[in-house]
Amino acid sequence: GHAAESALLESRILYPRRKEKCLQFFYRLNGTPQDKLVVWIKKDDGTGNVRRMEKLHTITGDGEHHWKLANIPFSVQNKFRYGFQGVRGDPAKSAVGIAIDDTSLTEANCPTNVWHIRNFTSLFNSTSKGDFIISPVCYSSEGYAFALQLYPHGRNSSPYMN
């Protein structure tokens, strides 16, 4: 393909019950920083047709070739579609492309904190009962700061084995 070529994947027409929405999905960009994944919404244009487009979010390649989680909040009250547009950057360097998986649309606010633990199997194999890791600092909607401790094998006081 050529630079700036694109493909579009759209949902069916959806009929909302609530205004607030959260579009969640995993994505992986295996190309260059010029590759883009653009998330669109098509709204009812007032005539009953779903064709008024609005860009929600753009994700660009960052050189990290692993799965990431996206949480995209938006508001809509009339029927709509959401869509993913993949845009090819440098064709000499972006041979693998863009992948999307586990797409979910909820009529609720998006989570404000997500702790993604990479290579959990390695972490699990390199720790023992009582060992823990600490999350990055998270903030509640009221502004309180907190962190979480994760014990992959449980606390020392836990009666559970293996």
HELIX and SHEET records of a PDB file:
HELIX    1   1 PHE A  120  ASN A  125  1                                   6    
SHEET    1   A 4 SER A   6  GLU A  10  0                                        
SHEET    2   A 4 PHE A  80  VAL A  87 -1                                        
SHEET    3   A 4 LYS A  36  ASP A  44 -1                                        
SHEET    4   A 4 VAL A  50  THR A  60 -1                                        
SHEET    1   B 3 LYS A  68  SER A  75  0                                        
SHEET    2   B 3 GLU A  20  LEU A  29 -1                                        
SHEET    3   B 3 ILE A  98  THR A 106 -1                                        
SHEET    1   C 2 ILE A 133  ILE A 134  0                                        
SHEET    2   C 2 GLN A 149  LEU A 150 -1                                        
SHEET    1   D 2 CYS A 138  TYR A 139  0                                        
SHEET    2   D 2 ALA A 145  PHE A 146 -1                                        
END                                                                             
